[in-house]
């Protein structure tokens, strides 16, 4: 039936394929999203793909560090929520796959069924640590490759992409990270994610040695990897640049500022210039569809009442 209010996001099959958005010589920028508001704002701005950040999602949902505390159930429900809201592909962080090989298969199937466009799996020990933070340790290469093989086998569609991440650069060396990247490619990974290269020279080498597959760069403000232009990332061989922290770092600073003003002054008069327009924000969050629905159905109950009264009179 026609309705003035419906889900604004298309079904997964109608969304653009992430695979088709990846083009050699170009770099797709995917901002970090971590709740419904960040997703809606990112969509309004017009990004072609989104990245469900582990740090931001765990922090927003549970208020704890991204250090292996969140469960599969915590995360897959966030995937389901974000994918249902989004009209573009959502790349989703799945940490280490939440356990061994059987867990990895279960996680891949769950994320795919929940609507993710791609799943990111890493080779850290459990409990894992957030990228660009100290103390990250990786599992043996044979275990890591087995996880990627199982992930590839477990997916239902080749359009659901497997992103294989290694954190070996921090614990071991760039040589070991590249060795693992090549092994992940041979295991069937669609996209390679060599975490935390520390210079343009390292990034260039990754592009030369692994650039036959799409490469992902993790651009973290205050992190270890150089923050470069989209054009430069593409020149170095990267086809995806994720910005997982940008939005929640901006949000954290903005919240601290307005909360401090509210606490100091006792009202919001000193921080109103920092606030979004309320009516415009309502539209961003989808209230226009609600208002249109209410308008279209304003007389429906009265019409139904009149119909039932008419039936009773003629009975």
N, C-alpha and C positions, 0 to 999 in steps of 0.2 A: 504494500500500500504506500501511496505517496505520503511523505511526512515532511513538515517544515523543520523537524529536529531529528537528526540522525548522526551516527558516528561520522566525523569529518574525514577520518583516515581511511584509505582504501584497504581492502583485504591484502594479505601478503603477496598473493599472486599478481596483484595489480601494481605493486610498488616497483620502481626501477630496480633492476638487478645490480648489486654492488659490483659484480664481475664486469658488467658492461660499462660501469663508470670508470674503471681503471684503464688508463691509456698511457703507453710508454711515452716519456717526454713531458708528461703532465703530472701534477701533484694535487690530489684531492684532499681538501682540508676538512677534518671532522672534529667539531668542538666537543668537549666533554659535557655530557648531561648527567644529572644525578637525581632529579625529581621531576614531577609534572610541570612545574613552573619553568625550570631551565629548558626542558624540551620544547614547551610551547613558544618560548622566546626565541630559541634557536631556529625553530621552524618559521616563525614570523620573519626573521632576518633573511632566510632563504638558503640555508646550507643544503647540500645535496646528500649528505650522509651525517650520521651522528655517532658518537662514541659513548657508550655507557661506562663511565669511569668507576673502577673499583673503589678507589680512595673516596670519591665523592658520594657514591651510592651507599657504601657501608657507613660513612660518616653521617649522611643525611637520614638514612633509615634507622640505624642503630645507635649512632652517636659514639662509636668506638673506632679505634685505628684499623686501617686495612692491613691486618697482620694475621690473617687466617682464622679470624674469629667468626666471620659470617659463614653461614651454612649454605649448602646447595639450595635448600628451600627458600632461604632469605633472598638469594640472588635470582633464582629462576622466576620468582613472583615479580620481582622488579623488571626482569626482561619482558614478561607477559604484559605488564602495565605499560611500559614504554613502547613496545612494539604495537600495541593496540592504539596508542595515541599518535604514533608517527606516520607520516605519509612518505618518508624516505627511509632507506636502509639504516638499521641500527647495528653497529658493531658492539659486541658484548664481551666484557671481561669475565672469564671463568676461572681465574687463578690457576691452580694446578690440576683442575678437573675434580677436585674434592675427594681425592683418594687414589686408589690403584686403577688398574685397567678396566675393571668392571664399572667402577665409579665414573671413569672418563666416558665410557660408552653411554651410560645412563645420563650423564650431564650433556653430552652432545645431542642425544635424542630429545632431552627436555628443552634445551635452549632452542633447537630447531622448531619443535612443536609450539613453543611459546612465541615464535615469530622473529627471532633474531636473524639478521642477514649473514652474520659471521660470528664465530666464537674464537676467542683468544685463549690459548693454553700455554702455560710456561713450564720451565724445567726446574723450578725451585724445589727445595726440600719443604716438607710440611712441619711446622706452620711457616707459611711463606711470609716474605716481607714486601712492602710496597717498593716499586721501582724507584731508582734514584736515591734510595735510603741505604744506610750501611747495614752490614750483617747478612746480606743475601748469600745463600749457599745453594748449589745446584746438585741434582741427583746424577748418578752415572749416566753417560750418554746412551747406553743400551736401554735403560729404563725410559729415558726421555723419548727416544725414537719409537719405542713400543707404544707409548701413549699416543703419539701422532698417528701411527699406523691404525690403532684401534679407533681413533677419532674419525679418520677417513672412512673406515669400514662401517662405522655406526650411522653416518648421516644418510638420510633418505634421498637427498637431492644434491647434485653437484653444484647447484646455485647457492647452497649453504656453504660458506667458505671457512676453511680451517686456517687460522693464523697461528703459526708456531713461533713462540718467543723463547729466547735463551737469555739468561742472566749471567752467563759464564764470563763475560767481559770483566765483571767486578771481582769475582773470586779467583779466576784463572788468568785469562789473557784474551786479546782480540783473536789470536790464532785459534784458540779453543772455541770461541764464539762462532767464528766462521766455519770451523769444522762441523760444529753442531748444526749450523744453518744449512750446510750442504746435505747433511744426513737427514734433516727434516724435509728438505726438498725431495730427496730420493724416497722418503716415506710417504709422499703424496700431499704435503702441505701446499696450500694455495698462495699464501702470503708469508713472508719471513719478517720477523721482528727481532733484530739484534739490539737488545736493550743497552742503553747508556754508553754509546761510543763517545769519546771525550774530546774529539777534535774533528775538524773538517777532513783532515788527512785520513783519519780512521773511517769516517763516513764514505769517503771516496773509495777506499779499498773495499769496503763492504759492497758498494755499488758495482765495482769492477768484478769482484769474485762471486757475487751472488745475484747480480742484477738480471739474470735470465728469468727470475720470478719477481712478482711485485714485492717491493720492500716497504716497510712501515717505519716511520720515525716517530719517536715519542718526545714531543716538544714540551718540556716542563720548565716553567719559569722558576729559576733558582736551582735547577737540576744540573746534571753533568754534561748533557748533550748541547752543542752549540745551537742557539736560536737564530735561524736564518730565514731568508725570504722563501716564499713558496717556489719562486723561480729557481733559487739556488738549490733547494731540496730536489727539485726535478732534475736539475743538471747533474746532481750527485747520484741520481738513479732511483730516487724514492718516488713512489706513486701514491702513498698516503701519508699525511702528517696529522697525527692526533694531538689535540691540545686538552688533555684531561683535566688539568688543574686551573686553567685560566678563569673559568666561570666561578668556581667555588672560592678561589682566592679573591676575586673581585667582590663576590657576595659577602665573604667574611669581613673584608675591609669596610664595605658599605654598612653592614649590620652594626659593626662595632662603632662606626661613626654616628649613625642615627640613634642607637641605643645610648651612647654616651651623652649626646645632646639632650635626649629625652630625660635621662637621669639627672643631668646637671640643671636643666632649665625647668623641668616639671611639666612641659608640654611640648608639642611638635613644631612650635613656631620657628625655631632656629634651624630646622632641618628640612622644611618643606620644599626648598629648592632642589634638594637631592632626591625627591620622590618622583616616581612615575605618575602620570596622570591617571587618576582612578578609573574614569570612564574608558579611557583607552586600554588600560590594563584588563578591565572587564571583557573587552572585545577580544584581546589576545587570549584570554582564558576560555573563550567560547560562549560567553553570555549572549552574543548576538543571536546564536542559534536558539537559545532558550527563549529569548524575547520573541523571536519570529514564531516559534512553536506556540507560545502562549497566545500570541495575537491570532494565529490561524485557528486555534481551538477555543477561543474566548467564549463563543456561543454554543459550543458543542453540548454541554450538559443541559442547557435550556432547550435545545432542539430535541435531545433525547427525551427529556421530561414531557415535552409537548407531544412527541410521537406516542409515548406510552399512554398518556392521557387520552389521546384520540382513539387508540386501540380499545381502551376500556369503555369509552362511550359507544363505540360501534359493536362491542361484543354482545 
